Amino acid sequence: MNIIFLEAVQIHGGARKSTIELAKRLNEEGHNSVIVDFWGSCNEFVDDVKANKIPLQILKKNDSPIAIFSTKNPFKIGVNIVSFLLDWIRLKKEFKKFQNSFKPDVVIVNNIKTNSVLKKGKDYKIAYFARGWFAYNSIGFLKKLMFKYNSDYFIGVSQSTRQAIFTGGLAPMEKIFVVPNAIDLTKVDQYKKGKAERTDNDPMVILHCGGFLPAKGQDMSVSLARKLKDNNINFKMILMGAVYDTPVSENFLNKIRKEIAQYKLDNHIEILLNQKDPYSIFKNSDILIHPSDTEGLPRVIMEALAFEIPVIANPVGGVTDYILHNFTGYIATHNNVDDYYEYIYKLYHDRELYRFIANNGKSLIVNNYDKKNQVEEFDKIFKKLGKA
């Protein structure tokens, strides 16, 4: 099948990496996938697409996408709106031109921007791929209309996402599919070969992986570090993630840095920003904590389990697809520091328990989240789309 992944990338995060991997896997299985990006403004994303030898089409090269509310000046906001509409018209024309030559069977989108340049009922099917947690109540009325009436099918990364789409009334169950993320276990195994053997005197390395935003919970991790320090646990905590080019992200990062200094945690907490090679950090980590407010099917949890790293997480979105409490990891009461501390304490003092949880997590990934499973699920969808 001819497949377009239509993107409007501003930040290259886990969801975009998953899209690139998926496009590559589909091409390896004989499909014809191409990634079409609105502006080509995220160099890291563009470089990653090219490195994976996936065809890339940029509709309208622009180094900085238009942000309507980047100012509080009413006149400038008006100018931005006009500029945005002109940009949108051009994008729509450029996509139609490319679509006429490529002739896609399916166009896969993941946000309202990309969905807005498409028109349902053309010679292709529109599949909305909900990679994150689909919080229906937070979606505006016009966006709900777009999702409902300008998409032929929905694809979720977890059963919880599927249920959220269904209960929101956006589509019947038979038009909502689940295709989980997948991981290249060969790559993981290569990195694990370089893992250093731990000694009894080594600190337990606790990894928190997520962009610096309040919803990702780094402030809870700082509170947890305080409790670990007060109870003389030998640990090191790594806060690894992207800092986004927004005041919210930059201010939150500054807040976290001030708290680390205030509570004298500099020797215990390390901040790693925009890490290019996260697996080099995973391979030497002992526990992943995931105190996030919202999730789809978090890639970092899948990666941690593949590295045989026990995970402690909030029960949000598709997290419970991965974590069966006391078996493949631990589910904490939402952002409850005492819960996170209790489970870290158990794993810190009981190596047999640690190995039990780690082995179960790895088995879950091997048997359910291999790249072959992902491609097979997509093939099933494509067959149904072809019959529609």
N, C-alpha and C positions, 0 to 999 in steps of 0.2 A: 504493500500500500504506500501511497504518497502521503507523507505526514509533515505538517508544519507545526513546530513549537513556536508560537508567537509570543515574544517577550518585550518588556519595556524595562530593562534592567538599569538600576541606579546603584545597587549594592550587590556584590557577589557573595552570597551566603550559602548556607547548606541546601536550601531549596533549589537554587540555580545549579549548584554542583550536581544535585540529583537529576535535574533535567538533562544536563550534558551527558551524564553517565547513561541515562535511559535512551537518549537519542543514539548514542554510540552502540549500545547493545542491540537496539532495533535494527540498525544498519548492518550489524554483524550477522543478524538473523535473516537478512535478505530484504528488509523493508527499505524505503527511500525516505529518510528523515532529513529535514533541514531546519535550522534554527533561524528565525527571522526576528531581528531586534529593531525596535523603533529608531533609536538614536546612535547606538554604538558608543555611548558615552562612558561606559564602565570598561576601562582598558583591561582590568584583571579578568573580567568575564569574556571579553573578546579573545584575549590571549589563550584562555582555557579552552574555548570552543575550537580555536585553530589548532591547539596542541593535540586535541583529540581527533583531529581530521574530520570534523563535522562541517558540512557546507553551511556557510553563514551569509545571510543577506541583511544588510542594514538599509532600512527604508529611507531615512533622512538623517545624514550625519550631523550630530549636534553634540558638542562637548559638555554642555550643561542644559539638561531639560528644563522647561519652563515651570517654575513654581509660582502659582497664582498668588498665594498668600505669604510670599517671602518678605513682604513689607506691610506696614499698617497704613500707609498712605493710600487713601481711596482712589486718587487719580492713577497711581502706579498699579494698583490692583486692577483697575479698568483696562489699562494698557496691557497688563499680563493676560487678562481674559481674552482680549482681542488676539493677542499673539498666540495664545493657546489654541483658540478656535482655528486660526489660519494654519497652525502647525498640524492640528487634527485633520483638517481637510486634505492637506498635502499627504499625510500618512495614509489616509484612507485611499487616496488615488494611487499612491505608490504600491500599497498592498494589493489593490485590485489588479494593477499591471503585473505584479509578480505572480499572483494567483492564476491569472490567465495563461501564463507561460508554464508554470509548475504543475497546475491542475491537481491540487491536493484532494485526497479522499476525506481527510480529517484535518481540522485545525484545532490544536490544543492550546487553550488559554488558561491563565491562572489569576487574572485580575480584571477589573472593570475597564481599565484603560484599553487593554488589548481586545477585550470583548466588544468595545464600542465601535471599532472600525470594521467589524464583520456584519454580515447580513444573513440571517437565518433563511433557509430555503434555497440557497444557491446550490452549486454543484458539489458542495462539500458539507460534511457534518461538523458542528461546533461542539467540542467536548470541553467542559469547564473542569480543570484539574485542581481540586481543592487540596493543596499541599499543607496548608496550615490548619489550625482549628477554625471551624466555620461557626463563628458566633453570630447567629441569626439576628438576635436583638440589637446588635451593634451596627447592622447594615442599614443604610438609609433607604427610604422608600423607592427612589428612582433606581438605585442599584438593585434592589430586590426585583423590580420589574425587568431590568436588563437581564439579570441572572435567569429569571423564570421564563421569559419570552424570547430570549436571544441565545439560548443554549439547547442543543438537542439532547445532550447527555451530560451527566456529572460523573466525575471520577474522584473518589476520596482515598486518602492514604491509610485510613483506619476505619474500623466499624463505627466508632463514635462519630467520625466525620460524616459517614453515610447517614447515621441516624439524625444528626443535626440538620442535614440538608432535607431529609424527608419530613421531619417534624416541623420544619419551617415552611412546608408546603411548596417548595420550589420544584419538586419533581416526584413522581411515583417511584416506588422501590425498584421497579423493573428498569428504570432509566438511570439508576445510580449504581455504579460499580466501585469495587475496592481493589486497588492495586498498591500494595505496600512498597515501601522503599526497599532497596537491595544494596548489598555490599560486596565488594570484590575481596573475598577471603584470602586469595593468593597474595594480594598486596599487604593485608594485615599480617599474614604469617611471615612475610619478608621482614617487616618491621620488628616483629616479636623476636626474631633471631638476634637482634641487637639489644635486647632488654638486659640490663645489668641485674645480677643476682642480688637480692636484698639480704642484708645482715640484720641481726637483732638490734643493732644500734642505729640503723637508718630510720629517718622519720617516715611516717606514713604519708604518702603524697596524695592529697585530696584535690581533685580537679573539678572546677566549675567552668563549663564551656557555654558561652552565650553572649550575644551582643550586649553592649552596655546601655541598658534601658531599665527603668524601674520594674517592668513586668518580668524581667529575667531573674530578679531576686538576688543580685550580688550583695545587697544590704543585709539580707538574711545570712549570707555566707560569712560576712564580717562578724555578725553576732555569734554565729557558730564558732568561728575562730577564737573569739574571746572566751567562750566557755571551754573549748579544748585547751587553751592556754592556762586558764584558771585551774583546770583539773590535771595539769602536768602531763598531757598527752603529747608524745613526741610526734609532731606533724609538720608538714609544709602544705600550704594551700596555694593553688595556682588559679587565678582568675583569667581565663583566656577567652578573648572575643574581639569583635569589631567595635570600634567607636565610629558612629555614624556622623555625617556632616550635618548635624542638626543641633540646635541649642539644648534640646532635651537630653540627648546622648552625652554631649560634652559636659553639661552641668552635672549629670548623674555620675559620670566618671570622676569629676573633681570632688563630688561629695564622698564617693567611696575612698578616694585617696586621702581626704581629710580625716575620715573615720579610722583608716589604717594608722595614720600618724598619731591621732588623738589617743588611741588605745594601745599604742606602742606595739603594733603588730608587724612592723617592717621586716623583722627577721623571720616571720611566719607566713606572710602573704606576698606573693609575686604576681604582678599584673603583666600579662603578655597581650599586646594589641596587634590585631590584624596578622596573626600568625600564618605564614605561607605554607608551613608543613606541620599541620596539627598532629599527624600520626607520630612524629618524633616526640611529642609531649605525651600522647596516649600511652606509648610503649613503656614509659617509666612511671606511670601513674598507678595508684593502688585502689582508689575509690573515685567514682563520679557522683557528684551531687547535682540535683537538677530541681532547684526551687523556683520553677517558672509558673507564671499565672495561667498561660494559655499555650497549647501545643496542638499540632496535628499528629504526626507520628515522628517524634524527634530523632533526627539522624544521629545526633551525638550519643544517644542511649544505645542505639543499634551498634555504633562503632565501639563503644565501651564494652558491651557484652561480647563482641567479636574478639576483643583484646583480653577477654576473661577478667574484666574489671567489674566488680559488684557495683550496682547502682542504687542510690537512695533518691527518691523523687516524689514530687507532689502528684496526686492522682488527677491529672488534667489531660483532656483530649485523649490521644491514643497511647498515652504512657502505659495504661493498664493492658494494652495489647502485648507489650513487652514484659512488664513486671508483674509476676505472680508473687505476692507477698510471702516472704520467708522461703521462697524457692528459687526464683531467678533474680531476686533483689528485694528491696524494701520500699513500701509505700508509706510515706510520712503524712501525718495530719498537715494540712496545707501550711507550709512555711513555719512549722512548729520546731523551734530550735531544739527543744528537749528530745523530740523524736529523732531528729537527725543525729544528735549527740549519742543517743542510746544505741542506734544501729552502727554507728562508727565505732563505739566502744566495744560492741560485740565482735565486730570484724577485726578490730585491733588486737584483741586478747585471745581470739580463738581461731588459729590458723586452719584447723580442720573445717570449721564452719565456713571460713573464707573460701576454701577450695571447693566446698560443696556448692555454694552460691555461684562462684565463678564458673564452674563446670556446667551447671544447669543453664546459665545464661548463654554460654557459648553454644551449647547443644540447640537451644531455641533458635539462634541465628542460623546455624548450619542447616537446620531442617526446614526453616520457614522463610528465610530472608536472603537466600542465594539469588544471584542475578538471573539464573535460569527460571526460577519461580516467577520473577517479575515479568519477564518476556512472555512466558506462557499465559499469564493472566491478561496481558495486553493483547495477545493474539486472540484470545476468546472474545474480548471486547470488539476487536476489529472485525471479526466474523459476524458479530451481531450488528455492528454498524453497517456492514456491507449488505445485510439483508433488509435493513430498515428502509 
